[in-house]
């Protein structure tokens, strides 16, 4: 359902843009510097806020995935803010090169860093004694900050940059849209595996930015088709922050929160591991086994989520003590973690995975009974099967509903 709603929302701006371009009579002119100043400033602030949330949630700037995603939002917020601050009649009174060039550079920088956030970075980069992640952060912030300062003090310094030439606009659009769509596709892959709404929100935001680029390129300046891109910049980051806020409001109890976040440690795993169709290599399996502890570290950084940290850490423990990361057994495993283990196992068995087809409900029940007492808590399995057979488990949102019902 979430994917369907997302793609409907993503289709609407494209349909509107196509309609306005196909029917010039509907594409009215609207010149207002005040609105331009405030909507661009608001979009930049939302992008900056998203960057701040990412930085706060990161346990280390050596997490290159979060580092590059934060730099994507930071660069867009800073460079795009020049577009707003240079609005004639406010800080700068006359039209300048800064107001024209900045949106193009903001989108390109955002696409560049977003695509880096989904690439598999060699471990030597994260573990290097040269502190490469820190160097990348400092250099990137310095470059973007310098652009911001120079553009406001000497706003015509980019007068020779050919963004007003049609061929160059199309070239930038092709490159920017390709980078944003590539990153969005990888975040969609991550969402399909982890079912974390934050991954879907990032995907939507990146595609909104890609659509904004199309409006910037093909829209008629100061007409509705051109204003669309300003609104899409705003919507892109509002959607991310709203999703994170709604997730917190929707989580009414510990089990629900833990179920939503139990696999959050997989965020940092390379996509080729998450989507590998066959058996994992020893290295890939070792990486997968690290995700409960990584998730525990991530969740433990938020005071409001510390109560669920142990649940996230222990949801892959086995009832017989052969699980990971700590080898807990029986009642030493938190009850909520045992509940989620049953729910997660059932969800995995009855959902399509890259490495195997969907299992029938009857076969999944048999698999749960087989794992009862070894992998899974027998009491939780028994309680779950009663709920399943009584029709009290919704198969539309299996995992979370089971976790809440069994609890």
Secondary structure, 3 states (H helix, E strand, C coil): CHHHHHHHHHHHHHHHHHHHHHCHHHCCECCCHHHHHHHHHHHHHHHHHHHHHHHHHCCCCCCHHHHHHHHHHHHHHHHHHHHHHCCECCCECCCCHHHHHHHHHHHHHHHHHHHHHCCCCCHHHHHCCCCHHHHHHHHHHHHHHHHHHHHHHCCCCCCCCCCCCHHHHHHHHHHHHHHHHHHHHHHHHHHHHHCCHHHHHHHHHHHHHHHHHHHHHHCCCCEHHHHHHHHHHHHHHHHHHHHHHHHHHHCCCHHHHHHHHCCHHHHHCCHHHHCCCCCCCHHHHHHHHCHHHHHHHHHHCCHHHHHHHHHHHHCCCCCCCCCCCCCCCHHHCCHHHHHHHHHHHHHHHCCCECCECCCCHHHHHHHHHHHECCCECHHHHHHHHHHHHHCCCCCCCHHHHHHHHHC
